[in-house]
C-alpha cells in the first residue's frame, strides 16, 4: 500500500486536557518510517563521498548495454 492509497489509520492518545501525547499507527507504516530514517541517515553520512556515473557502476558490475 503506498502513501497515496493509505487512509488515516492513526489513533491518538490524549492527556486529561485532550492534548495529543502519543500516536498509534499500523506496523507497516512504522516500519516504513524507520526504513526512511535509516536511508536518510545513510545519505547524510555518505554525502561527502566521491560519486561515479551509472555507466562506471555498470562497468564495474560487468553489465554492458
Backbone as CSV, one residue per row, in Angstrom:
resi,resn,N_x,N_y,N_z,CA_x,CA_y,CA_z,C_x,C_y,C_z
1,UNK,0.856,-1.162,0.000,0.000,0.000,0.000,0.908,1.232,0.000
2,UNK,0.768,2.111,-0.974,1.583,3.311,-0.967,0.855,4.426,-0.228
3,UNK,1.584,5.500,0.037,1.029,6.534,0.894,-0.190,7.211,0.294
4,UNK,-0.277,7.275,-1.029,-1.445,7.922,-1.617,-2.705,7.071,-1.454
5,UNK,-2.532,5.776,-1.212,-3.685,4.892,-1.049,-4.079,4.708,0.418
6,UNK,-3.215,5.131,1.324,-3.486,4.905,2.734,-4.556,5.861,3.237
7,UNK,-5.392,5.342,4.095,-6.357,6.176,4.801,-5.750,6.484,6.161
8,UNK,-6.295,7.434,6.850,-5.762,7.817,8.153,-6.143,6.760,9.182
9,UNK,-5.223,5.835,9.443,-5.447,4.776,10.418,-4.755,5.089,11.741
10,UNK,-4.369,6.338,11.935,-3.685,6.717,13.157,-4.700,6.907,14.283
11,UNK,-4.280,6.493,15.454,-5.079,6.738,16.647,-4.205,7.531,17.603
12,UNK,-4.784,8.516,18.224,-4.030,9.376,19.122,-4.429,9.124,20.565
13,UNK,-3.427,9.127,21.434,-3.665,9.064,22.867,-3.582,10.497,23.385
14,UNK,-4.518,10.848,24.232,-4.557,12.213,24.745,-4.459,12.218,26.264
15,UNK,-4.006,13.356,26.777,-3.965,13.511,28.231,-5.321,14.025,28.728
16,UNK,-5.396,14.325,29.983,-6.662,14.740,30.589,-7.210,16.036,29.986
17,UNK,-6.332,16.859,29.426,-6.765,18.113,28.810,-7.079,17.949,27.321
18,UNK,-6.947,16.735,26.804,-7.231,16.483,25.397,-6.056,16.726,24.467
19,UNK,-4.876,17.005,25.022,-3.673,17.232,24.216,-3.131,15.886,23.737
20,UNK,-2.818,15.800,22.439,-2.248,14.568,21.887,-0.863,14.348,22.489
21,UNK,-0.646,13.133,23.029,0.635,12.813,23.659,1.323,11.610,23.020
22,UNK,0.606,10.853,22.200,1.184,9.681,21.550,0.319,9.319,20.355
23,UNK,0.899,8.506,19.459,0.162,8.081,18.273,0.336,6.572,18.099
24,UNK,-0.712,5.930,17.660,-0.699,4.509,17.352,-0.917,4.396,15.847
25,UNK,-0.017,3.715,15.149,-0.160,3.567,13.709,0.119,2.133,13.303
26,UNK,-0.311,1.739,12.102,-0.093,0.370,11.635,1.398,0.033,11.586
27,UNK,1.736,-1.202,11.926,3.136,-1.626,11.991,3.845,-1.428,10.658
28,UNK,3.145,-1.640,9.552,3.770,-1.464,8.238,4.211,-0.014,8.051
29,UNK,3.387,0.915,8.489,3.740,2.329,8.373,4.912,2.667,9.290
30,UNK,4.912,2.122,10.492,6.011,2.321,11.429,7.321,1.804,10.836
31,UNK,7.279,0.599,10.285,8.482,0.011,9.686,8.975,0.843,8.506
32,UNK,8.057,1.378,7.702,8.448,2.222,6.572,9.087,3.517,7.073
33,UNK,8.554,4.085,8.140,9.155,5.292,8.716,10.572,5.022,9.201
34,UNK,10.775,3.883,9.866,12.123,3.526,10.316,13.069,3.364,9.130
35,UNK,12.621,2.691,8.089,13.450,2.500,6.898,13.824,3.851,6.286
36,UNK,12.857,4.745,6.210,13.130,6.086,5.665,14.152,6.832,6.524
37,UNK,14.049,6.701,7.844,15.019,7.347,8.729,16.417,6.790,8.510
38,UNK,16.535,5.464,8.427,17.836,4.839,8.197,18.410,5.242,6.843
39,UNK,17.560,5.290,5.824,18.017,5.706,4.494,18.518,7.146,4.531
40,UNK,17.793,8.014,5.200,18.206,9.405,5.311,19.536,9.552,6.022
41,UNK,19.720,8.763,7.063,20.989,8.796,7.793,22.128,8.351,6.889
42,UNK,21.926,7.293,6.138,22.970,6.797,5.235,23.336,7.852,4.195
43,UNK,22.340,8.537,3.667,22.597,9.587,2.672,23.431,10.706,3.298
44,UNK,23.050,11.151,4.497,23.797,12.227,5.162,25.230,11.815,5.455
45,UNK,25.420,10.580,5.921,26.761,10.120,6.266,27.663,9.983,5.045
46,UNK,27.072,9.721,3.882,27.868,9.477,2.678,27.901,10.683,1.748
47,UNK,27.327,11.781,2.161,27.199,12.965,1.308,28.534,13.428,0.733
48,UNK,29.598,13.408,1.490,30.890,13.903,1.032,31.707,12.907,0.226
49,UNK,31.230,11.694,0.072,31.990,10.676,-0.656,31.971,10.942,-2.158
50,UNK,33.032,10.534,-2.829,33.047,10.716,-4.291,31.956,9.870,-4.949
51,UNK,31.500,10.323,-6.093,30.458,9.607,-6.818,31.018,9.047,-8.117
52,UNK,30.276,8.100,-8.702,30.635,7.564,-10.015,29.382,7.571,-10.882
53,UNK,29.586,7.525,-12.167,28.450,7.533,-13.094,27.791,6.156,-13.130
54,UNK,26.579,6.132,-13.646,25.866,4.870,-13.822,26.649,3.951,-14.756
55,UNK,27.201,4.519,-15.800,27.976,3.724,-16.757,29.183,3.079,-16.088
56,UNK,29.860,3.822,-15.206,31.001,3.277,-14.472,30.555,2.140,-13.558
57,UNK,29.437,2.310,-12.872,28.942,1.249,-11.990,28.595,0.003,-12.789
58,UNK,27.939,0.178,-13.928,27.612,-0.972,-14.778,28.874,-1.682,-15.218
59,UNK,29.888,-0.912,-15.562,31.162,-1.492,-15.982,31.780,-2.299,-14.849
60,UNK,31.780,-1.736,-13.667,32.331,-2.448,-12.509,31.593,-3.742,-12.201
61,UNK,30.296,-3.724,-12.474,29.479,-4.911,-12.196,29.472,-5.899,-13.355
62,UNK,30.125,-5.530,-14.450,30.187,-6.423,-15.603,28.951,-6.401,-16.472
63,UNK,28.156,-5.357,-16.369,26.969,-5.224,-17.205,27.290,-4.305,-18.384
64,UNK,26.881,-4.736,-19.536,27.048,-3.873,-20.706,25.699,-3.702,-21.385
65,UNK,25.571,-2.627,-22.127,24.287,-2.355,-22.786,24.236,-2.973,-24.140
